[in-house]
Amino acid sequence: MCAYDTTLLQVMTPPRTAALSASTSPNADAVASRSQRRGARLELLLPRTSRGTLAVVAALAGIFLATSFYRLNDTDLWGHLAYGRWIAEHHRLPSSDPMGVADAGRKLIDSSWLAQWGGYLWYQVAGPGGVQLVHAALITLAIGILIWAVRLRGVPIGIAVASGVAAYMLALPIVGTVRPQLFGLLGMSLVLLALSLVRKSRSPWIWLPIVFALWANLHGSFLIGLVVIGCAATGRLIDVAWRCGNLKRAWAEPVGKRMRLLAMFCLAATLLNPAGPALWWHVLMFGNERILADISEWQPTTLHSLTGTLLLVSVMMTGVLVRASRRPIRMHEVLLVLILGLATLSAIRMLCWWALVWPYLAAPHAAAVWQAWRRRRSVSLDENRMSHAAEPTAMRTLIAMAVVFMVLVWSPPTHELIAGRVRSEAIVCSTDTPLFVADEIRARGLQGRVFAPLEWADYLLWHTHNAVQPLVYSHVHLFTTDTWHDYRTIAGAAQGFVEAIDRQGIGYLIVPRRLAALMAHELTPEGRFRTLYQDQQAMLLEVRGKPARK
């Protein structure tokens, strides 16, 4: 009986399965048909987007969102805005310190006047949130152009996107600071784009000189851009001369001629600035200012710092990629790695130029490694399936639109724009900004010469409309070494700091609580300082007697 039952079940199972399959097949076909119709309607409504384009959109959206969360920090941003305010009010460029703070006789060549003036006008329209928005937009645009430049070198889109992300990660110690240098980052990306285009097109001869004419009025880093073009042209000449064994023929080579002409046009365009050729000398000599050696971002890079670690890792990756790719090394790659690598070692602030140029140079080697790996794995890869998956679809367009929409909603500056609410400086500025003590100074109507930490001085100038004049502020190259020595003596409450206060004719001190603790012996009833205001961050002290500056 058991055997019979088992046999009966075995015989009966196929018809039941077939019946079940027959009953569900029309439903499955109907579902598939409805899905196809919806897909067809979506294809009609939206353009198709490739997988690579979606990756670019996602990467740039992430970079914009991450950058938009940076607050406006208490650095030279406020000094630049104060310069822009002065230019807008006086309708001319300053020839000496417009804040009236620096030592007399120090001539000023303002290499960032256009960024300062434009930044102030934009601040008047959009407020601090608008500055935050421009910061995120400039960084995102620079990375987007870099991805384009790398892609034009024949690099797969995935590696080009990875190059852009690598550039952003390398520049992290620098990109969080809002200053005119951001325009220089955009200019450098455009230089790399021009070098990718100039091999097949003469269009960079038209638009890149315009970029350099603007760059020379936005930030002094235009010289770095000229160096990059010069290295590319020189490297091309050496490579061709080495291959053909004839320097005269190499000099006549078309691509090299285009690069040299491009460099000449851009060099001539930088003369279109108020200072003319004197701007070049000013920018070249700027890094030699003795006082800059005491500023952290102008100090040499050490390997135990974040900048040193990033530089070391990228150099090691270069060696690995070059060895694994077996791609010929071009002379312009050697020149740029040496010059920008040494520049970054000499000053932390130079990291941003390395961060942009290094991925541009390393990407072709990474692409060669990737292609060699794919050739070795070609037997196991289903090329037809991969090709079908890479076809542009409207669904990817919908995903890209959703990503952009979510970024606009989550990003603080764009959310402010959508909501129509202007955020105050108290919300947008970093927590280190001396907001409350600056309000107290304005409320009391205090004026005259004061001492404040370097990182606070620019904001005090901006917020009080130059009513108070800090001993020094971020434009330290305008001060004498004697003034800088007195500043450091007071900032450390070192021996003789009271004499330095008297020597500089300082009437008020705006100091962090930790520094006030070091000055405690002068805060007694019979001491030289009297407390006017204090909070958890700072103290406002009056200097009794207020001796005139000698």
PyMOL commands that set and color helices and strands:
alter all, ss='L'
color gray80, all
select helices_A, chain A and resi 2-45+51-68+77-90+113-151+157-170+172-175+181-197+204-218+222-244+247-251+254-269+278-286+290-294+296-298+306-325+331-346+348-376+383-389+394-410+412-419+425-428+435-444+454-463+476-478+481-491+497-503+513-518+520-522
alter helices_A, ss='H'
color red, helices_A
select strands_A, chain A and resi 448-451+468-470+508-512+529-534+538-543
alter strands_A, ss='S'
color yellow, strands_A
deselect
rebuild
show_as cartoon
